[in-house]
């Protein structure tokens, strides 16, 4: 099994990488939250800073009145076997600090960079790593001190804001709570213990620290608390003797302060029997040992979380698309692949796999018949207009038997009306196809990352639809013209053998041969002509009602389904690499998202490999 130092050092490394990527919160449990760490919680002036500095053995934290810690400080301690100690900040990775007064100033400056000079707080952590032979491997999170009232310059919500921030850390099941309470105050009023009891009722995650033991009133002691009789925790209480303000002012060495602290406990009549379990040095070792135990227990769940997250990140990268190769062949392949994806979605709309294609049938089944019914054929074939057309067709010579030229002109004029509904049918289908192109572009997930290519495909598809529409319009108009060019004579021949329905029912069924000639210029005669033409036009209407949709489907719908992007393919095949690159000008936000996902994926894979290598060797 791995050593304590290697396990905790690995956790420090992974947590540092998580912080780089901002992967320390959000929906669900992040890797940062799954890794155990120690959160330092306490009220203002409870001695939190002194405890941390005692553990580190260096004076490096900003001091002052009010809220000094306004951002979480993630403090990672790395034990060195030898050499000089130094510190590094995550936001300044290439700079080493050997002067810890400069570390204090940098913490203050970095806090101000985010929160300004005001007394606002921020939940964006500062990451500090300290490398020293005088520390144990440990990760501590210094949180703003709990307060009860807002002072001047602070927002009214500062009390709730700080508590909410602290809770966001200590509520996590893998967080170890280091609850700091001053010994010269009643433990029942401790803000840290109160909060720890709410989030960890069993006390399994809570370590109690009692500070300022040397400042208690004479004749009093904290022995009942330290022995667990006053308030019991699962883990032993640890007493700390902080440096006095005089020691701080004199810059007393922290190592000397540790010795002085140990001497206090060993010589104390109240705490002498607990001296081996007291002091900052013991606290650091206790926390490190417990952290190592917790890490061992959490390894299976951490690995499970990592594997689950890797699968989710791979799925998300597949959804938004993997990076594209820089060579022309890879770019051309990507473009063609995007086109095929769009074409597949477009065909699904036409074939019924997705909604939209049924609207074309609606044009044929409803819109076209309705337009044909509205044609002004009754007005065109009224007796007065028939008389006018027939008379004009006869010219100076009246027709002898049947007004053939009049019939032809009436039929030709009637058929001319069919061109309007035919063209309207073509345009209506064209609009449906354009809308399906638009919907298909939106629904093609692969294209969302390439707005320029998406625009190019839209332009090419709409240009192709325009060509199909023009061909369809020509075909439909040709169908109407064909009906005008050649008339079905059998229809009119049948009329000679059918009884004349316009004659009076009481009239003689065998009229004299002179009757038709006598009626040649009467209203009855022109009504009969109009009725005959109307019957022929109705027959042609039924034919066109079937043939126009066939022509539209053949010229527009079928061609759109079969060769919508053929011309576009021919064009991109002749483009140079630079032109292809411009078409694949990816959406910057998606590029940034992919880059972030790729970094997170690499982090989780590396973490999994590292844990496997360290935990089980």
Secondary structure, 3 states (H helix, E strand, C coil): CCCHHHHHHHHHHHHHHHHHCCCCCCCCCCHHHHCCEEEEEEECCCCHHHHHHHHHCCCCCCCCCCCCCCEEEEEEEEECCCCCCEEEECCEEEEEECCHHHHHHHHHHHHHHHHCCCCCCEEEEEEEEEEECCCCCEEEEECCCECCCCCCCCCCCHHHHHHHHHHHHHCCCCEEEEEEEECCCCHHHCHHHHHHHHHCCCCCCEEEEEECHHHCCCCCCCHHHHCCCCCCCCCCCEECCCCCHHHHHCCCCHHHHHHHHHHHHHHCCCCHHHHHHCCHHHHHHHHHHHHHHHHHHHHHHHHHHHHHHHHHHHHHHHHHCCCCCCCHHHHHHHHHHHHHHHHHHHHHHHHCCCCCCHHHHHHHHHHHHHHHHCCCHHHHCCHHHHHHHHHHHHCCCCCCCCCHHHHHHHHHHHHHCHHHHHHHHHHHHHHHHHHHHHHHHHHCHHHHHCHHHHHHHHHHHHHHHHHHHHHHHHHHHHHHHHHHHCCCHHHHHHHHHCCCCCCCCCCCCCCCCHHHHHCCCCHHHHHHHHHHHHHHHHHHHHHHHHHHHHHHHHHHHHHHHHHCCHHHHHHHCCCCHHHHHHHCCCCHHHHHHHHHHHHHHHHHHHHHHHHHHHHCC
